[in-house]
Amino acid sequence: MNSEILSKEVQRFINDNLSSNIHKILLKKSPFSNVTSKELVEQIESKAKSKQKLPTWFATKNIYQPNKLNLSQTSSEITAFYKASLLHGDTIADITAGLGVDSVAFSMKMNHVIHVEQNEALSTIAKYNFKQLGVNNIECVCTDGISFLKNSSNTFDWIYIDPSRRDKDNKKVYYLSDCEPNVTNKIDFLFSKSKNLLLKTGPLLDLNSGLKQLKNVKEIHIIAISNDVKELLWILEKNYDKELVIKTVNFKNDTRQIFQFNPNDEHSAISTNSLPRNYLYEPNAAILKSGAFQYIGNHYNLHKLHSNSHLYTSNTLISFPGRIFKILNTLGYSKKSIKKFDLKKANISKRNFPDSVEQIKKKLSLLDGGESYLFCTTDLNQNLILINCTQIFEN
C-alpha cells in the first residue's frame, strides 16, 4: 500500500481522470515522484468500476482502491447487503474476506465481525478503508482463514466463506472441490466452530453438484442483478435434516423480484403444454438457474410451449417474474414467412431451437435491434416456429 496515493494532489488527479484515456496516462511519465503511472492507472480503473458496483465506496473520500482482479472478485454492495439480511446473532468470521465489502455489510447487522485475509497488502488496504467508511466493529486478522479457526478457542454465530475460484496458475475453476479453501472436506470442522455456515459460490456451479458435495443445506439463494446471475449462496445449518428451500432473487431498477420453492414442488409439478396464445413469458435468469421449469408454470397457471423450451403462454395478462411479451403472430421458420409480415429487424432469442442466432439471422436476412422480438423455438407438435412479439414488461 503506497500511502502517497492518498495525498490531496494524487486523489485530485485520480478523480479528474476517471473518464480519461488510461493508455495515454500509462505511457506518460507520472506527474508525481512517489507514485508511478501504473499505480495511477490502477487506482483510476478500479475507482471508475466501483461507481456502479460499490457506490458507497466510490462516494467516500480517500478510499484506497484494490487492483482490478481483487475488485472483480469482490461482491457488489447489493449482494453484500442481501447476504447480511440472512444473518442473525452477534458474531461472524469472514474467513476469506478480501477487500471486505461483505464484512462491511455484515457489520451493519452483527455486533462483531472478524475480517480474515491472508494477503497482507489486501488486509492492510481493507483495514484502512474500514476507517474511512466509519466502520469500527470489524477486527482485521492477516492469516489463512482455516488456520485462524484452528488457532481460535472461540465459536461464532456464523462463518462466511467465499472460496477462491482460481487455481495456483490464476485460471478459473468451477467445482467446489477445486476451490480454495476446499470446504467439501472441512464441513465437520467448520461446524465445530459455528452452527451456521454461509457459503458463496460462482453462478456456474450446478446445484445438484453442490448438493452432492455439501451436507445440512438449509437454503440456496440464487442472486441475479439485471437478469444476470452473479452468485449462489448456500446456508448450511448443523444437523439440519428438513426440506431444502431454493430462493431466487433478481434485482432490477430498485425492485427485488423473489420466487421460492422446494425441490418437491418441482418434482410433483406437471406442466400443461399449449400452442402460443396471447402472451409470452420468459422467466428471469435466477429462476432459470434454479431449474423450477415445471413449478413456475403451475404456480402462475401458465402453459409451456414445449417440455424443453421453458417459455410460457397465456390468454390473459398476469404479473410475472421475468420478461412479458404480447404475441403478434406465430410464423413458420422460413424467409417467406418473414417477408409476409415485412419484418426486417428484430431482437432474436432462441430456446430449444437447432440453429444459432447468427444462423437464424443469415437464413431470414434479419438485422439486430428494433422494437420487434422474435423467439425461435419448438412447439408442442415438434415444429420449428418463430413467435413475433412486442415487449410489454420486464422485471
C-alpha positions as CSV (number, residue, x, y, z in Angstrom):
1,M,0.0,0.0,0.0
2,N,1.6,3.3,-1.2
3,S,0.4,6.0,1.3
4,E,1.5,8.7,-1.2
5,I,-1.6,7.8,-3.3
6,L,-3.7,9.2,-0.5
7,S,-2.3,12.7,-0.8
8,K,-4.7,15.5,-1.9
9,E,-2.9,16.1,-5.2
10,V,-2.9,12.4,-6.2
11,Q,-6.5,12.0,-5.2
12,R,-7.5,15.1,-7.2
13,F,-5.6,13.7,-10.2
14,I,-7.5,10.3,-9.9
15,N,-10.9,12.0,-9.6
16,D,-10.2,14.3,-12.5
17,N,-9.2,11.4,-14.8
18,L,-11.9,8.9,-14.2
19,S,-13.1,9.3,-17.8
20,S,-9.7,9.8,-19.4
21,N,-7.8,7.5,-21.7
22,I,-5.8,5.4,-19.3
23,H,-3.4,4.2,-22.0
24,K,-2.2,7.7,-22.5
25,I,-1.7,8.1,-18.8
26,L,0.2,4.8,-18.6
27,L,2.5,5.9,-21.4
28,K,3.3,9.2,-19.9
29,K,5.7,9.9,-17.1
30,S,3.9,10.2,-13.8
31,P,3.5,13.8,-12.5
32,F,4.2,12.5,-9.0
33,S,7.7,11.4,-7.9
34,N,6.4,8.8,-5.4
35,V,3.5,7.4,-7.4
36,T,4.1,5.5,-10.7
37,S,1.9,5.8,-13.8
38,K,0.9,2.2,-13.3
39,E,-0.3,2.9,-9.8
40,L,-2.3,5.9,-11.0
41,V,-4.0,3.8,-13.7
42,E,-4.7,1.0,-11.3
43,Q,-6.5,3.5,-8.9
44,I,-8.4,5.2,-11.8
45,E,-9.6,2.0,-13.3
46,S,-10.7,0.5,-10.0
47,K,-12.4,3.6,-8.8
48,A,-14.3,4.1,-12.1
49,K,-15.5,0.5,-11.9
50,S,-16.6,0.9,-8.3
51,K,-19.1,3.6,-9.2
52,Q,-21.8,1.1,-10.1
53,K,-20.6,-1.9,-8.1
54,L,-19.6,-0.1,-4.8
55,P,-21.4,3.3,-4.8
56,T,-20.7,3.9,-1.1
57,W,-17.0,3.3,-1.5
58,F,-16.9,5.4,-4.7
59,A,-18.6,8.3,-2.8
60,T,-16.3,8.1,0.2
61,K,-13.2,10.3,0.2
62,N,-9.7,8.8,0.1
63,I,-10.7,5.1,-0.4
64,Y,-7.6,3.1,-1.4
65,Q,-8.6,1.1,-4.4
66,P,-7.5,-2.6,-4.9
67,N,-6.3,-3.9,-8.2
68,K,-8.8,-4.9,-10.9
69,L,-8.6,-8.6,-10.1
70,N,-9.4,-8.1,-6.4
71,L,-12.2,-5.7,-7.4
72,S,-13.7,-8.2,-9.9
73,Q,-13.7,-10.9,-7.3
74,T,-15.5,-8.9,-4.6
75,S,-19.2,-8.8,-4.0
76,S,-21.3,-5.8,-5.1
77,E,-22.9,-3.7,-2.4
78,I,-26.3,-5.0,-3.5
79,T,-25.4,-8.7,-3.0
80,A,-23.4,-7.9,0.2
81,F,-26.4,-6.3,1.9
82,Y,-28.6,-9.1,0.8
83,K,-26.2,-11.6,2.5
84,A,-26.3,-9.5,5.7
85,S,-30.1,-9.7,5.7
86,L,-29.8,-13.5,6.1
87,L,-27.8,-13.3,9.3
88,H,-28.8,-13.3,13.0
89,G,-26.8,-13.2,16.2
90,D,-23.7,-11.2,17.3
91,T,-20.5,-12.6,15.7
92,I,-19.4,-13.7,12.3
93,A,-16.0,-14.7,11.0
94,D,-15.5,-13.8,7.4
95,I,-12.6,-16.2,6.7
96,T,-11.9,-15.3,3.0
97,A,-12.6,-11.6,3.4
98,G,-10.6,-9.9,0.6
99,L,-11.5,-6.3,0.1
100,G,-14.1,-6.5,2.9
101,V,-17.3,-5.4,1.1
102,D,-19.2,-8.3,2.7
103,S,-17.6,-7.6,6.0
104,V,-18.8,-4.0,5.9
105,A,-22.4,-5.2,5.2
106,F,-22.2,-7.8,8.0
107,S,-21.0,-5.0,10.4
108,M,-24.4,-3.3,9.9
109,K,-26.2,-6.4,11.2
110,M,-23.7,-8.1,13.6
111,N,-22.0,-6.6,16.7
112,H,-18.6,-8.1,15.9
113,V,-17.1,-9.1,12.6
114,I,-13.7,-10.8,12.1
115,H,-12.2,-10.0,8.7
116,V,-9.6,-12.7,8.0
117,E,-7.5,-12.2,4.9
118,Q,-4.1,-13.9,4.2
119,N,-2.9,-11.4,1.6
120,E,-1.1,-8.8,3.8
121,A,-1.4,-6.0,1.3
122,L,-5.2,-6.6,0.8
123,S,-5.6,-6.9,4.6
124,T,-3.9,-3.5,5.1
125,I,-6.0,-1.8,2.5
126,A,-9.2,-3.2,3.9
127,K,-8.3,-2.1,7.5
128,Y,-7.6,1.4,6.2
129,N,-10.8,1.6,4.1
130,F,-12.9,0.5,7.1
131,K,-11.7,3.6,9.0
132,Q,-12.5,5.8,6.0
133,L,-16.0,4.3,5.9
134,G,-16.5,4.9,9.6
135,V,-16.9,1.2,10.5
136,N,-15.4,0.4,13.9
137,N,-16.7,-3.1,14.8
138,I,-14.6,-5.1,12.3
139,E,-11.4,-6.8,13.6
140,C,-8.8,-7.5,11.0
141,V,-6.6,-10.6,11.1
142,C,-4.0,-11.3,8.5
143,T,-3.7,-15.1,8.2
144,D,-5.2,-18.1,6.4
145,G,-8.9,-18.5,7.3
146,I,-8.8,-22.1,8.2
147,S,-5.7,-21.6,10.3
148,F,-7.4,-18.8,12.1
149,L,-10.3,-21.1,13.0
150,K,-8.0,-23.9,14.1
151,N,-6.0,-21.5,16.4
152,S,-9.0,-19.8,17.8
153,S,-10.7,-21.0,21.0
154,N,-13.9,-19.1,20.1
155,T,-17.0,-20.2,18.3
156,F,-19.1,-17.9,16.2
157,D,-22.7,-17.4,15.4
158,W,-21.8,-17.5,11.7
159,I,-18.9,-18.4,9.4
160,Y,-18.8,-16.9,6.0
161,I,-16.7,-18.4,3.2
162,D,-16.2,-17.2,-0.4
163,P,-13.7,-19.8,-1.7
164,S,-11.3,-18.6,-4.4
165,R,-12.3,-19.9,-7.8
166,R,-8.8,-19.6,-9.2
167,D,-6.0,-22.1,-9.1
168,K,-2.3,-21.5,-8.5
169,D,-1.9,-20.5,-12.1
170,N,-4.7,-17.9,-11.8
171,K,-7.0,-20.0,-14.0
172,K,-10.7,-20.2,-13.2
173,V,-12.1,-23.4,-11.6
174,Y,-15.7,-24.3,-11.2
175,Y,-16.0,-27.3,-8.9
176,L,-16.2,-26.8,-5.2
177,S,-13.5,-29.3,-4.5
178,D,-11.1,-27.3,-6.7
179,C,-11.7,-24.1,-4.9
180,E,-9.5,-22.8,-2.1
181,P,-10.3,-23.5,0.7
182,N,-11.9,-26.8,-0.3
183,V,-14.9,-26.7,2.0
184,T,-16.2,-30.1,0.9
185,N,-13.7,-31.9,3.2
186,K,-13.9,-29.3,6.0
187,I,-17.6,-29.1,6.8
188,D,-17.4,-31.1,10.1
189,F,-14.5,-28.9,11.3
190,L,-16.4,-25.7,10.3
191,F,-19.5,-26.9,12.2
192,S,-17.3,-27.4,15.3
193,K,-16.7,-23.6,15.1
194,S,-20.2,-22.4,14.2
195,K,-23.7,-23.9,13.8
196,N,-24.4,-21.7,10.8
197,L,-22.3,-21.5,7.6
198,L,-22.9,-19.1,4.7
199,L,-21.1,-20.2,1.6
200,K,-20.8,-18.1,-1.6
201,T,-20.1,-19.9,-4.9
202,G,-19.9,-18.8,-8.5
203,P,-23.0,-18.7,-10.7
204,L,-21.8,-21.6,-12.9
205,L,-21.8,-24.2,-10.2
206,D,-24.5,-26.9,-10.8
207,L,-27.0,-27.0,-7.9
208,N,-27.1,-30.8,-7.9
209,S,-23.3,-31.0,-7.9
210,G,-23.2,-28.6,-4.9
211,L,-25.8,-30.6,-3.0
212,K,-23.8,-33.8,-3.5
213,Q,-20.7,-32.3,-2.1
214,L,-22.3,-30.4,0.8
215,K,-24.5,-31.5,3.7
216,N,-27.1,-30.0,6.0
217,V,-28.0,-27.5,3.3
218,K,-31.0,-25.4,4.6
219,E,-31.3,-22.8,1.8
220,I,-29.9,-22.0,-1.6
221,H,-30.2,-18.3,-2.7
222,I,-29.7,-17.6,-6.4
223,I,-28.9,-13.9,-6.8
224,A,-29.2,-12.0,-10.1
225,I,-28.7,-8.4,-11.0
226,S,-30.5,-7.1,-14.1
227,N,-31.2,-10.6,-15.2
228,D,-27.6,-11.7,-14.8
229,V,-26.9,-14.4,-12.2
230,K,-24.0,-13.2,-10.1
231,E,-23.7,-15.6,-7.2
232,L,-25.1,-18.6,-5.4
233,L,-25.5,-18.5,-1.6
234,W,-25.7,-21.7,0.4
235,I,-26.9,-21.7,4.0
236,L,-25.8,-24.8,6.0
237,E,-27.1,-25.4,9.5
238,K,-25.5,-28.0,11.8
239,N,-27.7,-31.2,11.9
240,Y,-30.3,-29.7,9.6
241,D,-32.3,-32.5,8.0
242,K,-35.6,-30.8,6.9
243,E,-36.7,-29.8,3.5
244,L,-34.4,-27.6,1.4
245,V,-35.7,-24.2,0.2
246,I,-34.5,-22.6,-3.0
247,K,-34.9,-18.8,-3.2
248,T,-34.4,-16.8,-6.4
249,V,-33.8,-13.0,-6.3
250,N,-33.5,-10.7,-9.3
251,F,-32.6,-7.1,-8.6
252,K,-33.9,-4.8,-11.3
253,N,-34.3,-1.0,-11.3
254,D,-34.6,-0.7,-7.5
255,T,-37.0,-3.6,-7.3
256,R,-36.5,-7.1,-5.9
257,Q,-38.3,-10.0,-7.6
258,I,-38.4,-13.0,-5.3
259,F,-39.6,-16.5,-6.1
260,Q,-39.0,-19.5,-3.9
261,F,-39.9,-23.2,-3.9
262,N,-38.5,-26.6,-2.7
263,P,-37.4,-29.5,-4.8
264,N,-40.5,-31.5,-4.0
265,D,-42.6,-28.7,-5.5
266,E,-40.7,-29.1,-8.8
267,H,-40.7,-32.9,-8.8
268,S,-44.5,-33.1,-8.2
269,A,-45.5,-30.4,-10.7
270,I,-46.9,-31.4,-14.0
271,S,-46.9,-29.0,-16.9
272,T,-49.6,-28.5,-19.5
273,N,-48.4,-27.6,-23.0
274,S,-50.1,-25.3,-25.4
275,L,-49.6,-23.6,-28.7
276,P,-48.8,-19.8,-28.4
277,R,-51.7,-17.8,-27.0
278,N,-51.9,-14.0,-26.5
279,Y,-48.9,-13.5,-24.2
280,L,-45.4,-15.0,-23.9
281,Y,-43.5,-15.2,-20.6
282,E,-39.7,-15.7,-20.1
283,P,-38.6,-16.4,-16.5
284,N,-35.7,-14.3,-15.2
285,A,-32.2,-15.7,-15.1
286,A,-32.3,-16.6,-11.4
287,I,-35.4,-18.8,-11.9
288,L,-34.0,-20.5,-15.0
289,K,-30.8,-21.2,-13.0
290,S,-33.0,-22.8,-10.2
291,G,-34.5,-25.4,-12.6
292,A,-38.1,-24.7,-11.5
293,F,-39.3,-25.3,-15.0
294,Q,-42.5,-27.1,-14.2
295,Y,-43.4,-25.4,-10.9
296,I,-43.1,-21.9,-12.2
297,G,-45.8,-22.7,-14.8
298,N,-48.1,-24.4,-12.3
299,H,-47.6,-21.6,-9.8
300,Y,-48.7,-18.9,-12.2
301,N,-51.2,-21.1,-14.1
302,L,-49.3,-20.8,-17.4
303,H,-48.8,-23.3,-20.2
304,K,-45.5,-24.3,-21.6
305,L,-44.8,-24.2,-25.3
306,H,-42.8,-27.4,-25.1
307,S,-41.4,-29.5,-22.3
308,N,-37.9,-28.4,-23.2
309,S,-38.4,-24.8,-24.2
310,H,-39.1,-23.1,-20.8
311,L,-41.2,-20.5,-22.4
312,Y,-44.8,-20.0,-21.2
313,T,-48.0,-18.6,-22.6
314,S,-51.5,-17.5,-21.5
315,N,-54.6,-15.9,-22.9
316,T,-54.8,-13.2,-20.2
317,L,-52.0,-10.9,-18.9
318,I,-50.6,-11.7,-15.5
319,S,-47.7,-10.3,-13.3
320,F,-44.7,-12.5,-13.7
321,P,-41.0,-12.5,-12.6
322,G,-39.4,-12.1,-15.9
323,R,-40.0,-10.6,-19.4
324,I,-43.5,-10.4,-20.7
325,F,-44.4,-10.1,-24.4
326,K,-47.6,-9.5,-26.4
327,I,-47.7,-12.1,-29.2
328,L,-48.4,-10.5,-32.6
329,N,-48.2,-13.7,-34.7
330,T,-46.6,-17.1,-35.0
331,L,-44.7,-17.9,-38.1
332,G,-43.0,-20.9,-39.7
333,Y,-39.2,-21.0,-39.9
334,S,-38.8,-19.6,-43.4
335,K,-37.7,-16.4,-45.1
336,K,-41.1,-16.4,-46.9
337,S,-42.9,-16.1,-43.5
338,I,-40.7,-13.1,-42.5
339,K,-41.3,-11.4,-45.9
340,K,-45.1,-11.8,-45.5
341,F,-45.0,-9.6,-42.4
342,D,-42.3,-7.2,-43.7
343,L,-40.1,-8.0,-40.8
344,K,-36.5,-6.7,-41.5
345,K,-35.1,-6.1,-38.0
346,A,-35.7,-7.9,-34.7
347,N,-34.2,-8.8,-31.3
348,I,-33.7,-12.5,-31.7
349,S,-33.8,-15.1,-28.9
350,K,-33.7,-18.9,-29.2
351,R,-34.9,-21.7,-26.9
352,N,-35.0,-25.4,-27.8
353,F,-34.0,-24.5,-31.4
354,P,-31.3,-26.1,-33.5
355,D,-29.8,-23.1,-35.2
356,S,-27.6,-20.4,-33.6
357,V,-28.8,-16.8,-33.6
358,E,-26.2,-16.0,-36.3
359,Q,-27.6,-18.8,-38.5
360,I,-31.1,-17.6,-37.9
361,K,-30.2,-14.0,-38.9
362,K,-28.5,-15.2,-42.0
363,K,-31.3,-17.5,-43.1
364,L,-34.0,-14.9,-42.5
365,S,-32.0,-11.9,-43.7
366,L,-32.7,-10.1,-40.5
367,L,-30.8,-7.3,-38.8
368,D,-30.4,-6.9,-35.0
369,G,-32.5,-4.4,-33.0
370,G,-35.7,-2.5,-33.4
371,E,-38.9,-2.9,-31.4
372,S,-39.8,-6.4,-32.6
373,Y,-38.8,-9.5,-30.6
374,L,-38.5,-12.8,-32.3
375,F,-38.5,-16.0,-30.3
376,C,-37.2,-19.0,-32.2
377,T,-38.4,-22.2,-30.5
378,T,-40.1,-25.6,-31.0
379,D,-43.8,-26.0,-30.3
380,L,-45.7,-29.0,-28.8
381,N,-46.0,-30.6,-32.2
382,Q,-42.2,-30.5,-32.7
383,N,-42.5,-27.8,-35.3
384,L,-39.8,-25.0,-35.5
385,I,-41.7,-21.7,-35.1
386,L,-41.0,-18.0,-34.8
387,I,-43.0,-16.0,-32.4
388,N,-43.2,-12.3,-33.3
389,C,-43.8,-10.2,-30.2
390,T,-43.5,-6.8,-28.6
391,Q,-42.2,-6.5,-25.1
392,I,-44.7,-5.0,-22.6
393,F,-43.0,-5.6,-19.3
394,E,-39.7,-6.7,-17.7
395,N,-38.9,-7.3,-14.1
